[in-house]
């Protein structure tokens, strides 16, 4: 992918958002993309870029970016975001303040973030708060949030999503992405597989509660999902084509959310379970699990629940019931979803992920409250049981 896909641009134009979305100026997904970062910084006229990474992502890409910037005449300015007490780098108050302090220290006028989802969330909110742009250098095809203008951050242990800055450009080097840990690549696949249930929940919210919906945006997300499913084995083997398909799909999913203006296309009950598990692990002091790994396993659990329900019980009339039946048929069986997760090299079951049955049951009862404005089938199911 180089530039904005035509189907994304067309959807934005039809919605009258082609000038307001704030697309990245450049999207470069190919081998050698890393070498285009320093020239882009120079072309944009930035004078004091700050490279943000952690110890691992610095070795993966940040060190090379810093060296290229130095070779182009820029002074060295680097923030290595520190892990928390459990050894995890998390998007919390401490990490964000660490980056903001270095922006002030170096009088930085741009951030170049080398990392995956968490480092992007930290950097996009720090950039937003200080009023400077940021440039994305993904080190793993692990999440679909690279283009996001919202940052899910932890404030006193609770996850909230706040306004943030979208990237000025994305330079996703396939050589770097193929060297990422297999678990991160599998997590990216899991994040995409979660669209099997999020797309249903979006349709459900539209049909039953009048939530905004756009067919073209849904089609963009579904096409990206189908491409990943078709290339699950290649993604698991981390071939160049497999990683290209996955990274392009993650970016297209992110762009679809950007065009729509909300996360409905890519985030439903499976994400609410993932967020619930994350907050529980923080509360109990456990090491974090990868976001996409949680989403993939949660998707299979949600699929099992949804496919066992009488969808007619949640529809206002027969026409609505038929639309929901049609949407429900598009969700693969839990066994099919677990087979795809296994093929991509990620955990396919709760046991392999490390989530126990008690936490699953509690999250199935309570996770819909994380986003109380979202009308998912999980929410409707729980509210119907509470009213009995």
N, C-alpha and C positions, 0 to 999 in steps of 0.2 A: 504494500500500500504506500503510495506516495501522494499526499494531498487528501482532500475530503472525497469520499466515494460519491459518485453521481447520485445514487439512491438516497443518500443522507442529505445532500444539497437540495435535491428535489423535494424531500419531505419538509425541510426547513422553509423552502420557498412557498410551498403550498400553504403552510401555516403562517406565512408572513413574517418569518423569523430569520430570513437569510442574513440580515444586517445586525441582528441583536443577539444571536446565539453566542458569539464570541468563540468561533472555531479556532483551533491552533493554526498558526501561520504556516507551519510545516509539519508533516507527519512522514517520517522516514523509517520504514521497516525493511531493512535489508542488511546483508553482511557489509561490515565496514561503516555503518551509520555513525559509529562513535567518533570517527574522524571529522564529521561535519558539525560537531558541537562548537568548537572554537571559532571556525569561520562564521557560524550563525551569530555568535556572541559579538564578534567584530562588526558584522554587517548591520546588526541592530544598534550599534553604537554604545553598548554597555561598557563602562569604564572599570567597575569594581565588582566582578562576579564572585559570589561565594559558593563553593562546592559543599554540598551537604551529603553525608553518607554515614554508614556505620562501619565497624571494622571489616565486616565481610564484604559489603558492597563497595567499600573503598578498594579492596583488592580486586574485585570483579570488574569495576569500571571507573570508579572515582579517581583512582591513582592515574590512570591514562588520561582522563579528562583534565585533571589538574596539571599534568605534564604538558599536554597540548596547549592549555591556556598560558602556561609559563613560557612555552616556546613562541607564543603569539605576542608576548610582551606584557602579560598580566601578572600582577604580584600574586603570591600564593595566599589564598584565603580559604580555610577549610574548617568545617564543623563535623566532628565525629560524634554523632548522637549516642549518648550513653545508655546502656541497658538499665532496667530497674533491678530491684533486689532479687527477683527470680531469674535474672539473666535475659529478659526479653526487652527489646526495643519497642516501646508502645507510644501511641499518640496521646499523651497525657499532658498535664500542665507543665511538668518538669521539662519534658522534651521540647515542647513549643517555646518555652521561655529560654532554654539553652540556645536555640537557633536565633530567636529574636535578639538576644544579647550579643551574639556574634554579628548579626546584621548591623547592629549599632556600633560594635567595636571596629568593624572594617568599613563602615559607611557604605555597605554593599548596595548596589543599584539593581541587582538581579541575583536569583538563586539558580544554581544548576544542581538538581537533585539526582544522585545516582542511587537507585534503590528500587524496592517494590512498593507494595501498597501503604504500609505504615509510614515509611519515610516520605512518601508523597503527601499523605494526609498532614503530617507535621509541617512539611515545607509549604504546602499550599495555604495553610492557615497562617503561618508566619509571614508569608508573602502578602497575603490579604491584609493582615493587621498592620504591616509596615508600608503598604502601598507600593510594592515593587513586583515585577513579574517573576515567574519561575519557568525554567526549562526542564523538561522531563527526559531522563535517561534511564529507562527501565532496565533492571538487571535480572529480572525473571518475568516470564509470562504467567503471572500468578493471580491477577485480579482484573476486574473490568473498570476500575475507578481512575485510570490514568488521566482521563479527560475531564473528570468531575469538577464542578464548581461548588461542591459541598464537601465538608470534611467531617467524617465520623471521629469524634475525639472523646476521650475519657475525662470527665470532670468529677473528682471525688468518687471515682469508681463507677460512675454511671455513664453509659454511652449516649451521646447526643450528636446530632448532625447540625453543623453550623455553616453559614455562608463562607465561601473561600474563593480562591482564584484558580481559574483554569490555566493549563499550561500554554505558554507562548509557542512552544514547539515540542514535538516528541521525536526522539532519536532512539529507536529500538534496534540495536545491533544484533542480528541473528547469531553471530559468532559468540557474543556474550550470553544471549538467552539460552543457547544450546548447552552452555557450560554450567548453567544454574543447577542447583540441587534438584534431583528428580521429584522430590516431594513438592517443591514450589511449582513446577510445571504441572504436576497432577492437581495441585490446588487450583491453578488457573482453569483447568478442565472442569473441576468440580464447581467453580463459580459459574461457568457457562452452563453446565448441566442443570443448575438450579433454575434456569429459565423455563424448564419443563413445567414447574409448578408456579413460578412467578407470573408467567404469561396467563395461566389459568386464573390466578387470583386477580390479576388486573381485569380480565374479562368479567369475572364474578362481581367485582366492585362496581364495574360499569353497569352491568345488567340489574343488579339488586339494589344499588345505592346511588346510581347516577354519577359515579366518579368519572372524570374526564378520560377519554379513550381515543386513540388514533390508530386506525388500521395500518397505515403505512409505516408508522414507527414500530408497531407490533411485528410487521413483516420483516423489517430490518433485523430486529432482535431474533426472530425465529430462523431466518436464513443463516445468521451467524451461529446459532445453536446447532442447526442441522449440519453445517460445514464441520463443526467440531465432532459431532457424533460420527460422521462419515470418516473422519481421520483419527478416530480414537487410538487405533493401534500405532499409527505414525507418530502421534503426540506422545504416546507412552514410550516409544523408542527414541524420541527426541531427534527425529530426522529434521533436516532443514525445512522441508515442505510442511511437516507436521507442526513445527514451531511457528512457521510463517502463518499457517492457517489459524492456529490458536491465538497468536498475538493480534492478527487482523480482526479476528472475531471479538476479542476482548475490547479492542479499540472501537469497533463498530457498535458494540453493545453500549459502551460509554457515550459515544456520539448520539445514539438513539435517545438515551436519557437526557443528554444535553439539549437536543432538539425539542423533546417533549416538555422539558422543564422540571421534571420530577423523576423519582427512581422507580415508579410503578412497573415499567417494562421488565426490570431486572431484579426486583426485590419484592418477595412476597413472604408467606409464612415460613418458608425454608430459611430466609435471612433472619426472621424474628427469632427462630430457634437458635441460630448461630450466635446472634447477639446475646441472647439469654445465657447460653453456655459460657460465652466470653466473660460476662459480668460475674457469673458464679465462680469461674476460675480465678478472677481477680479478687473476689471477696474472700475466697478460701486460700489464697496465696499459692495457687498452682501455676506451673508453666503453661503458657498459652498454646493453643492448637492453631494450626493455619486456618485462616478464614475460609478459603475455598474448600479445604478438606471438610470442614464442618458443614458448609453449605451443601456439598455433594451428598453427604450422608443424611443430612436433614431433609434434602429433597426426596430421597427414597422413603424416609419415614412419613413425610407429608403425603407422598403419592399413595402409600398404603392406606392411610387414613381416608383420603379423599375418594379413592376408588371404591371404598367400602361403604360410602354414604349414599342414601337416597337423595339425589340432587333435587328432585321435585319438591322435597320438604323445605327448600330454601329459595324457591322461585315464586314470584307473585302470580304468574299465570302460565299457561301451556307454552306460549311463544318464548317466554323467558326460560322455561325449563328445557325447551329444545335447544336453545342457544348454549345453555350450560352443559347439556349432554354432549353436544358436538365438541365443545371445548375440552370436556373431561376425557373424551376419547383420544385426545392428542397427548395425554400424559402416559408415558410408558409404564409398564408394571414395575413394582419395586425390584423384582429380580433382574429385569432388563437394565434398570438404572445401576444396580450394584455391579452387574457384569461390565458395563461401560466404565465405571469407576475403576474396577480391577484392571481392565484393559489399558487404561491410561496410567496405571501405576500408583494409584492412590488408595487410601483406606476405603473399603466398600461397606463396612458394617460398623455399628456402634462400638463393638468390642475392639476392633482394630483401630478405630479412631481414639478410643479411650474415654468414652462417655458412658456412664452407667445407666441402667434402666430407670432408677429412681429419678435422676436428673431429667431424662427424656420425658417421663410421665409428668413431672412437674412443669417442664417447659411447654408441653402440649396443652396443659391447662392454663398457663399464665403468660406465655410469650407474646400473645396477640396484644397485650397491654403495652408493649414497648412502643408500638406505633398505633395509638388509639384512634387515629384519624384514618386508618386503612381498613377497608371493609373486605377482609379476606374470608375465605370459607372457614378457616380455623376460628376466626372471631365469631362468625355466625354459629358455628357448631357449638362453641363454648357458651355463648350467650343463650342459645336455645336450651342447653342443659341446665343453666343457672335458673332459667325461668320455670323449669318444671317443678 
